[in-house]
Amino acid sequence: MSLIAFDFDGTLSDSEMTVLLAERAGVADEVAEITEQAMNDEISYAESLYRRAELLGGLSAEAAEEAFGAVRIRPGAARLIRRLREDGHHVAVLTGGFERGVERALEREGVAVDTIVANRLPVANGELTGEAEGPLIEGTKDDVLEGLADDLGVPMASTVAVGDGANDLPMLEVAGLAVGFVPKDAVRPVCDAVVASMYRLGKVLEAHGVVSTNR
Protein backbone atom coordinates (compact mmCIF):
# COMPACT_ATOMS: atom_id res chain seq x y z
CA MET A 1 0.00 0.00 0.00
CA SER A 2 1.12 3.53 -0.78
CA LEU A 3 -0.17 6.81 0.62
CA ILE A 4 -1.14 9.28 -2.10
CA ALA A 5 -1.66 12.86 -0.89
CA PHE A 6 -3.27 15.43 -3.15
CA ASP A 7 -3.51 19.15 -2.76
CA PHE A 8 -6.98 20.31 -3.79
CA ASP A 9 -7.29 23.88 -5.15
CA GLY A 10 -5.21 24.08 -8.31
CA THR A 11 -4.44 20.36 -8.27
CA LEU A 12 -7.37 17.96 -7.90
CA SER A 13 -9.65 20.88 -8.67
CA ASP A 14 -9.34 23.74 -11.13
CA SER A 15 -11.68 25.74 -8.91
CA GLU A 16 -10.35 28.13 -6.27
CA MET A 17 -12.71 28.00 -3.32
CA THR A 18 -11.78 31.37 -1.91
CA VAL A 19 -12.32 32.98 -5.31
CA LEU A 20 -15.78 31.39 -5.62
CA LEU A 21 -16.61 32.66 -2.15
CA ALA A 22 -15.12 36.07 -2.88
CA GLU A 23 -17.21 36.50 -6.03
CA ARG A 24 -20.32 36.18 -3.91
CA ALA A 25 -18.92 38.57 -1.31
CA GLY A 26 -17.89 41.16 -3.92
CA VAL A 27 -14.17 40.97 -3.06
CA ALA A 28 -12.87 38.74 -5.87
CA ASP A 29 -9.98 40.96 -7.00
CA GLU A 30 -8.65 41.47 -3.49
CA VAL A 31 -8.81 37.75 -2.68
CA ALA A 32 -7.22 36.70 -5.99
CA GLU A 33 -4.27 39.03 -5.37
CA ILE A 34 -3.68 37.63 -1.87
CA THR A 35 -3.97 34.04 -3.17
CA GLU A 36 -1.36 34.67 -5.87
CA GLN A 37 1.04 36.20 -3.35
CA ALA A 38 0.77 33.10 -1.17
CA MET A 39 1.17 30.62 -4.05
CA ASN A 40 4.33 32.44 -5.14
CA ASP A 41 5.68 32.29 -1.55
CA GLU A 42 5.61 36.08 -1.18
CA ILE A 43 3.56 35.90 2.05
CA SER A 44 2.92 33.01 4.40
CA TYR A 45 -0.07 30.80 3.75
CA ALA A 46 -1.39 31.48 7.26
CA GLU A 47 -1.28 35.24 6.72
CA SER A 48 -2.97 34.90 3.35
CA LEU A 49 -5.78 32.74 4.67
CA TYR A 50 -6.51 34.97 7.64
CA ARG A 51 -6.59 38.02 5.36
CA ARG A 52 -8.90 36.32 2.85
CA ALA A 53 -11.20 35.00 5.58
CA GLU A 54 -11.50 38.51 7.01
CA LEU A 55 -12.58 39.82 3.61
CA LEU A 56 -15.27 37.11 3.48
CA GLY A 57 -16.73 38.07 6.84
CA GLY A 58 -20.47 38.77 6.62
CA LEU A 59 -21.12 36.50 3.65
CA SER A 60 -24.29 34.52 4.30
CA ALA A 61 -23.97 30.82 5.07
CA GLU A 62 -26.39 30.17 2.22
CA ALA A 63 -24.16 32.01 -0.26
CA ALA A 64 -21.11 30.16 1.08
CA GLU A 65 -22.82 26.81 0.56
CA GLU A 66 -23.73 27.88 -2.97
CA ALA A 67 -20.04 28.65 -3.60
CA PHE A 68 -18.93 25.27 -2.25
CA GLY A 69 -21.49 23.63 -4.51
CA ALA A 70 -19.78 25.24 -7.52
CA VAL A 71 -16.44 23.54 -6.78
CA ARG A 72 -15.47 20.91 -9.37
CA ILE A 73 -12.69 18.34 -9.60
CA ARG A 74 -10.67 18.10 -12.79
CA PRO A 75 -11.60 15.80 -15.68
CA GLY A 76 -10.18 12.36 -14.99
CA ALA A 77 -9.64 13.00 -11.27
CA ALA A 78 -12.51 10.78 -10.11
CA ARG A 79 -11.34 7.90 -12.31
CA LEU A 80 -7.76 8.20 -11.03
CA ILE A 81 -8.88 8.26 -7.40
CA ARG A 82 -10.95 5.12 -7.99
CA ARG A 83 -7.98 3.38 -9.63
CA LEU A 84 -5.74 4.22 -6.70
CA ARG A 85 -8.21 2.98 -4.12
CA GLU A 86 -8.99 -0.18 -6.11
CA ASP A 87 -5.25 -0.91 -6.15
CA GLY A 88 -5.28 -0.75 -2.36
CA HIS A 89 -3.75 2.67 -1.79
CA HIS A 90 -4.78 5.20 0.84
CA VAL A 91 -5.85 8.44 -0.85
CA ALA A 92 -5.76 11.68 1.12
CA VAL A 93 -6.62 15.29 0.36
CA LEU A 94 -4.44 17.73 2.28
CA THR A 95 -5.59 21.26 1.60
CA GLY A 96 -5.45 24.71 3.05
CA GLY A 97 -8.85 25.11 1.40
CA PHE A 98 -12.12 24.24 3.02
CA GLU A 99 -13.49 20.87 3.99
CA ARG A 100 -17.02 21.58 2.79
CA GLY A 101 -15.90 22.45 -0.74
CA VAL A 102 -13.85 19.24 -1.00
CA GLU A 103 -16.78 17.16 0.23
CA ARG A 104 -19.25 18.75 -2.19
CA ALA A 105 -16.95 18.32 -5.20
CA LEU A 106 -16.25 14.66 -4.47
CA GLU A 107 -19.92 13.91 -3.76
CA ARG A 108 -20.88 15.44 -7.09
CA GLU A 109 -18.65 12.94 -8.93
CA GLY A 110 -19.69 10.00 -6.74
CA VAL A 111 -16.15 9.38 -5.52
CA ALA A 112 -14.61 9.25 -2.05
CA VAL A 113 -11.15 9.52 -0.55
CA ASP A 114 -9.88 7.93 2.64
CA THR A 115 -8.79 11.08 4.49
CA ILE A 116 -9.55 14.78 4.17
CA VAL A 117 -7.46 17.26 6.16
CA ALA A 118 -8.73 20.78 5.52
CA ASN A 119 -9.70 24.07 7.11
CA ARG A 120 -13.06 25.62 7.95
CA LEU A 121 -14.77 29.00 7.88
CA PRO A 122 -16.83 29.39 11.08
CA VAL A 123 -20.42 30.57 10.85
CA ALA A 124 -22.34 32.58 13.46
CA ASN A 125 -25.83 34.02 13.13
CA GLY A 126 -26.08 32.73 9.58
CA GLU A 127 -22.93 34.49 8.33
CA LEU A 128 -19.23 33.80 7.96
CA THR A 129 -17.46 35.30 10.96
CA GLY A 130 -14.39 36.49 9.06
CA GLU A 131 -12.22 33.95 10.88
CA ALA A 132 -10.64 30.69 9.75
CA GLU A 133 -9.76 27.57 11.72
CA GLY A 134 -8.21 24.20 11.03
CA PRO A 135 -5.03 22.12 11.05
CA LEU A 136 -3.54 23.53 7.84
CA ILE A 137 -3.38 27.20 8.67
CA GLU A 138 -0.39 27.28 11.00
CA GLY A 139 0.31 23.57 10.49
CA THR A 140 2.24 22.29 7.48
CA LYS A 141 1.52 19.48 5.05
CA ASP A 142 4.77 17.65 5.71
CA ASP A 143 3.79 17.11 9.34
CA VAL A 144 0.34 15.90 8.31
CA LEU A 145 1.76 13.57 5.64
CA GLU A 146 4.36 12.12 8.00
CA GLY A 147 1.80 11.66 10.77
CA LEU A 148 -0.66 9.95 8.46
CA ALA A 149 2.05 7.69 7.03
CA ASP A 150 3.09 6.73 10.56
CA ASP A 151 -0.51 5.96 11.56
CA LEU A 152 -0.93 3.75 8.48
CA GLY A 153 2.45 2.06 8.79
CA VAL A 154 3.51 3.33 5.38
CA PRO A 155 7.20 4.23 4.94
CA MET A 156 7.81 7.73 3.60
CA ALA A 157 9.51 6.17 0.57
CA SER A 158 6.08 4.78 -0.35
CA THR A 159 4.31 8.13 -0.22
CA VAL A 160 3.34 10.29 -3.18
CA ALA A 161 2.55 14.00 -2.94
CA VAL A 162 0.86 15.98 -5.71
CA GLY A 163 0.62 19.77 -5.50
CA ASP A 164 1.16 23.09 -7.21
CA GLY A 165 1.77 25.93 -4.74
CA ALA A 166 4.21 27.11 -2.11
CA ASN A 167 2.19 25.61 0.75
CA ASP A 168 2.67 22.21 -0.93
CA LEU A 169 6.47 22.51 -0.83
CA PRO A 170 6.89 20.88 2.61
CA MET A 171 5.03 17.69 1.65
CA LEU A 172 6.64 17.55 -1.80
CA GLU A 173 10.07 17.73 -0.16
CA VAL A 174 9.46 14.78 2.18
CA ALA A 175 7.38 12.49 -0.07
CA GLY A 176 8.90 9.47 -1.78
CA LEU A 177 7.59 10.77 -5.11
CA ALA A 178 6.86 14.47 -5.62
CA VAL A 179 4.65 15.44 -8.57
CA GLY A 180 3.97 19.04 -9.53
CA PHE A 181 0.62 19.74 -11.18
CA VAL A 182 1.36 22.80 -13.33
CA PRO A 183 3.51 23.96 -10.40
CA LYS A 184 4.46 27.51 -9.55
CA ASP A 185 8.05 28.49 -10.26
CA ALA A 186 9.01 28.19 -6.59
CA VAL A 187 7.71 24.61 -6.52
CA ARG A 188 9.06 23.15 -9.76
CA PRO A 189 12.67 22.52 -8.58
CA VAL A 190 11.60 20.01 -5.89
CA CYS A 191 9.37 17.95 -8.20
CA ASP A 192 10.38 14.54 -9.50
CA ALA A 193 7.81 14.90 -12.28
CA VAL A 194 5.60 17.68 -13.62
CA VAL A 195 2.19 17.09 -15.23
CA ALA A 196 -0.65 19.19 -16.62
CA SER A 197 -3.54 16.70 -16.64
CA MET A 198 -4.92 13.82 -14.62
CA TYR A 199 -4.22 11.57 -17.59
CA ARG A 200 -0.52 12.41 -17.47
CA LEU A 201 -0.50 12.02 -13.70
CA GLY A 202 -1.89 8.52 -14.15
CA LYS A 203 0.91 7.75 -16.61
CA VAL A 204 3.54 8.97 -14.14
CA LEU A 205 2.05 6.80 -11.41
CA GLU A 206 2.02 3.83 -13.78
CA ALA A 207 5.66 4.42 -14.66
CA HIS A 208 6.57 4.36 -10.97
CA GLY A 209 4.58 1.22 -10.32
CA VAL A 210 1.99 2.93 -8.13
CA VAL A 211 -1.02 1.97 -10.24
CA SER A 212 -1.46 -0.99 -12.56
CA THR A 213 -1.30 -0.45 -16.32
CA ASN A 214 -3.99 -2.92 -17.34
CA ARG A 215 -6.90 -0.48 -16.92
C-alpha positions, -999 to +999 in steps of 0.1 A: +000+000+000+011+035-008-002+068+006-011+093-021-017+129-009-033+154-031-035+191-028-070+203-038-073+239-051-052+241-083-044+204-083-074+180-079-096+209-087-093+237-111-117+257-089-103+281-063-127+280-033-118+314-019-123+330-053-158+314-056-166+327-022-151+361-029-172+365-060-203+362-039-189+386-013-179+412-039-142+410-031-129+387-059-100+410-070-086+415-035-088+378-027-072+367-060-043+390-054-037+376-019-040+340-032-014+347-059+010+362-034+008+331-012+012+306-040+043+324-051+057+323-016+056+361-012+036+359+020+029+330+044-001+308+038-014+315+073-013+352+067-030+349+033-058+327+047-065+350+076-066+380+054-089+363+029-112+350+056-115+385+070-126+398+036-153+371+035-167+381+068-205+388+066-211+365+036-243+345+043-240+308+051-264+302+022-242+320-003-211+302+011-228+268+006-237+279-030-200+286-036-189+253-022-215+236-045-198+252-075-164+235-068-155+209-094-127+183-096-107+181-128-116+158-157-102+124-150-096+130-113-125+108-101-113+079-123-078+082-110-089+083-074-110+051-080-080+034-096-057+042-067-082+030-041-090-002-061-052-009-062-053-008-024-038+027-018-048+052+008-058+084-009-058+117+011-066+153+004-044+177+023-056+213+016-055+247+030-089+251+014-121+242+030-135+209+040-170+216+028-159+224-007-139+192-010-168+172+002-193+187-022-170+183-052-163+147-045-199+139-038-209+154-071-186+129-089-197+100-067-161+094-055-146+093-020-112+095-005-099+079+026-088+111+045-095+148+042-075+173+062-087+208+055-097+241+071-131+256+080-148+290+079-168+294+111-204+306+109-223+326+135-258+340+131-261+327+096-229+345+083-192+338+080-175+353+110-144+365+091-122+340+109-106+307+098-098+276+117-082+242+110-050+221+110-035+235+078-034+272+087-004+273+110+003+236+105+022+223+075+015+195+050+048+176+057+038+171+093+003+159+083+018+136+056+044+121+080+018+117+108-007+100+085+021+077+070+031+067+106-005+060+116-009+038+085+025+021+088+035+033+054+072+042+049+078+077+036+095+062+006+061+048-004+043+081-002+033+103-032+025+140-029+009+160-057+006+198-055+012+231-072+018+259-047+042+271-021+022+256+007+027+222-009+065+225-008+069+209+026+050+177+016+066+175-018+101+177-002+095+148+022+074+125-001+089+095-018+076+108-051+069+145-056+046+154-086+040+190-095+006+197-112+014+228-133+035+240-104+045+275-096+081+285-103+090+282-066+077+246-065+091+231-098+127+225-086+116+200-059+094+180-082+104+145-095+078+149-123+056+177-136+022+171-152-007+192-166-035+167-166-049+138-146-042+116-176-005+124-175-005+120-137-019+085-141+009+077-166+035+090-141+020+068-114+020+038-138+057+044-147+066+044-110+046+012-103+020+029-081-010+020-102-015-010-126-013-005-163-040-029-173-069-005-169 
